[in-house]
Amino acid sequence: LRRLLETFPDDTGVMNELALQYLLSGQNEKAKSVVKSVLTLKSDDGFAQCHYGFLLKLETKYEESIPYLYAGIRSDEDRCRDGRFYFHLGDALHRLGKRDEAYDVYRESSDLGFFKSPYQRSLYNVDRLVSRPWWNPADTPYLDAIGRLEADWKVVRDEGL
């Protein structure tokens, strides 16, 4: 990508891909430098905005990261319509005490299908899994094992002591 960038030094698409490769390989400072160059050439580049906001958030510069994350998400860039950016935007807002605004972001991302709900914000979901704060043993496949534990709880307690 660096060679391609030498041939096309103002190609923001190539620059964005290079920044992404730096980011994926843990070279955040190099990624940040490239993304800043993209934004200098094209300030409304949604991909660069999202990634610059993300990089700022990683540096715990929450207040600075928020406008970039918002702008990137609101851009027409398909690759910015990603649950990870919504998660980091909401997290930055939450860390600054802007909980209502954070939950608005989480609600929007939930409506878009990135999260199961505004409160269940895992990016890695399995549709058949169910989350409950308390389970009835009969609702689990472990009814027999739970019954044995209940019957032998004194033995388990004594072994632990």
Backbone torsions as a table, in degrees:
resi	resn	phi	psi	omega
1	LEU	NA	-34.7	179.2
2	ARG	-64.1	-38.8	178.1
3	ARG	-65.4	-41.5	178.5
4	LEU	-62.7	-37.1	179.3
5	LEU	-68.4	-30.5	175.5
6	GLU	-65.3	-36.3	179.2
7	THR	-75.0	-38.4	-178.7
8	PHE	-124.5	75.2	-171.6
9	PRO	-65.7	-20.5	-178.9
10	ASP	-107.6	15.5	-179.5
11	ASP	-82.5	102.4	-176.0
12	THR	-66.8	-26.4	176.9
13	GLY	-64.5	-45.1	177.8
14	VAL	-66.0	-40.0	179.6
15	MET	-62.8	-42.0	178.8
16	ASN	-63.3	-40.8	179.1
17	GLU	-65.6	-39.3	177.1
18	LEU	-63.7	-43.7	178.4
19	ALA	-60.7	-41.4	179.2
20	LEU	-63.5	-41.2	178.1
21	GLN	-64.2	-40.9	175.3
22	TYR	-61.1	-44.4	-179.5
23	LEU	-62.0	-45.8	-179.0
24	LEU	-66.0	-24.5	179.3
25	SER	-97.7	11.4	174.9
26	GLY	78.5	14.2	179.3
27	GLN	-98.2	67.8	-171.4
28	ASN	-63.3	-37.1	-179.9
29	GLU	-65.1	-41.1	177.6
30	LYS	-66.1	-41.6	178.3
31	ALA	-60.3	-44.6	-179.1
32	LYS	-62.7	-40.9	179.1
33	SER	-62.1	-44.0	180.0
34	VAL	-66.9	-43.4	-179.3
35	VAL	-63.4	-39.4	176.8
36	LYS	-62.3	-37.3	177.4
37	SER	-64.7	-40.5	177.6
38	VAL	-60.5	-46.5	-177.6
39	LEU	-67.1	-26.4	174.9
40	THR	-68.5	-39.3	179.8
41	LEU	-78.6	-36.3	-174.2
42	LYS	-145.7	89.4	-172.0
43	SER	-65.2	-18.9	-179.0
44	ASP	-100.8	18.6	179.0
45	ASP	-72.0	107.0	-175.5
46	GLY	-60.6	-40.7	-179.9
47	PHE	-61.1	-46.1	179.3
48	ALA	-66.8	-38.4	179.4
49	GLN	-61.6	-48.3	179.6
50	CYS	-58.5	-47.1	-176.1
51	HIS	-71.6	-33.8	176.5
52	TYR	-66.7	-43.7	176.4
53	GLY	-60.1	-41.7	178.2
54	PHE	-62.1	-45.3	180.0
55	LEU	-64.2	-38.4	176.2
56	LEU	-64.0	-40.9	-179.9
57	LYS	-64.1	-38.4	177.4
58	LEU	-60.5	-27.8	177.8
59	GLU	-87.5	9.8	-176.9
60	THR	60.0	28.6	173.9
61	LYS	-94.8	67.0	-171.9
62	TYR	-60.5	-48.3	-177.2
63	GLU	-60.0	-41.1	179.9
64	GLU	-71.0	-31.8	-175.1
65	SER	-73.1	-30.9	-171.5
66	ILE	-59.5	-48.9	-179.2
67	PRO	-61.4	-35.8	179.6
68	TYR	-70.3	-42.5	178.1
69	LEU	-64.0	-44.3	176.9
70	TYR	-58.5	-49.9	-177.0
71	ALA	-61.6	-42.2	179.8
72	GLY	-64.3	-43.7	179.5
73	ILE	-64.7	-37.5	-178.4
74	ARG	-79.8	-7.4	179.4
75	SER	-73.6	172.9	178.4
76	ASP	-87.7	6.4	-177.7
77	GLU	-72.1	116.1	-178.3
78	ASP	-57.8	-38.6	-175.7
79	ARG	-71.3	-6.5	176.6
80	CYS	-92.8	-13.9	176.0
81	ARG	-82.5	74.2	-171.3
82	ASP	-137.1	134.1	-177.9
83	GLY	-56.8	-29.9	-179.0
84	ARG	-63.2	-38.6	179.6
85	PHE	-70.7	-38.5	176.2
86	TYR	-63.8	-42.2	179.1
87	PHE	-59.2	-48.3	-176.9
88	HIS	-69.7	-34.3	175.4
89	LEU	-64.4	-49.0	178.5
90	GLY	-61.1	-40.2	179.8
91	ASP	-64.6	-43.2	178.2
92	ALA	-61.1	-44.9	178.6
93	LEU	-61.5	-44.5	-178.8
94	HIS	-62.2	-41.9	-179.6
95	ARG	-66.3	-22.9	177.2
96	LEU	-92.0	5.8	178.2
97	GLY	83.1	10.5	-179.8
98	LYS	-95.3	64.6	-172.2
99	ARG	-64.9	-41.7	180.0
100	ASP	-62.0	-43.3	179.0
101	GLU	-66.3	-37.9	177.7
102	ALA	-62.3	-45.3	-179.3
103	TYR	-69.0	-26.3	172.3
104	ASP	-63.9	-41.8	177.3
105	VAL	-65.0	-45.0	179.6
106	TYR	-63.9	-38.1	179.0
107	ARG	-64.8	-45.1	178.7
108	GLU	-61.0	-44.1	-178.8
109	SER	-67.8	-32.9	175.1
110	SER	-66.7	-42.6	178.0
111	ASP	-62.1	-31.6	178.6
112	LEU	-80.8	-7.4	177.3
113	GLY	92.4	9.0	179.5
114	PHE	-76.5	-34.4	179.3
115	PHE	-123.3	154.9	177.8
116	LYS	-63.9	-37.4	178.0
117	SER	-159.1	169.0	177.2
118	PRO	-61.8	-19.5	-176.8
119	TYR	-101.2	-18.5	179.0
120	GLN	-113.1	90.0	-168.3
121	ARG	-105.9	34.5	176.2
122	SER	-72.2	140.0	176.5
123	LEU	-85.6	-10.5	-176.5
124	TYR	-121.1	94.5	-175.8
125	ASN	-114.0	148.5	173.4
126	VAL	-118.2	119.3	-172.0
127	ASP	-56.9	-34.2	-175.7
128	ARG	-80.2	-8.8	179.1
129	LEU	-79.3	144.4	-179.6
130	VAL	-121.7	137.6	178.9
131	SER	-112.0	129.3	176.3
132	ARG	-143.0	145.0	178.6
133	PRO	-68.3	-33.5	178.6
134	TRP	-135.6	140.4	-179.3
135	TRP	-114.0	140.4	169.3
136	ASN	-82.8	129.9	-178.3
137	PRO	-52.4	-32.2	-180.0
138	ALA	-68.0	-20.1	179.4
139	ASP	-86.6	3.3	-178.5
140	THR	-115.4	163.2	174.7
141	PRO	-83.2	10.8	-173.9
142	TYR	-113.3	25.7	-175.8
143	LEU	-57.8	-44.1	-179.3
144	ASP	-64.7	-45.1	-179.2
145	ALA	-64.3	-40.9	178.9
146	ILE	-64.9	-40.1	177.6
147	GLY	-61.1	-41.9	178.0
148	ARG	-65.0	-40.3	177.4
149	LEU	-63.4	-42.4	179.5
150	GLU	-63.6	-39.2	-178.6
151	ALA	-70.4	-33.4	-175.2
152	ASP	-109.4	25.7	-174.4
153	TRP	-61.1	-32.6	179.8
154	LYS	-67.8	-38.0	178.0
155	VAL	-64.8	-44.0	179.3
156	VAL	-62.8	-43.4	178.3
157	ARG	-60.4	-47.5	-177.7
158	ASP	-65.4	-36.1	177.4
159	GLU	-65.8	-35.4	179.9
160	GLY	-71.9	-26.8	-179.5
161	LEU	-87.6	NA	NA
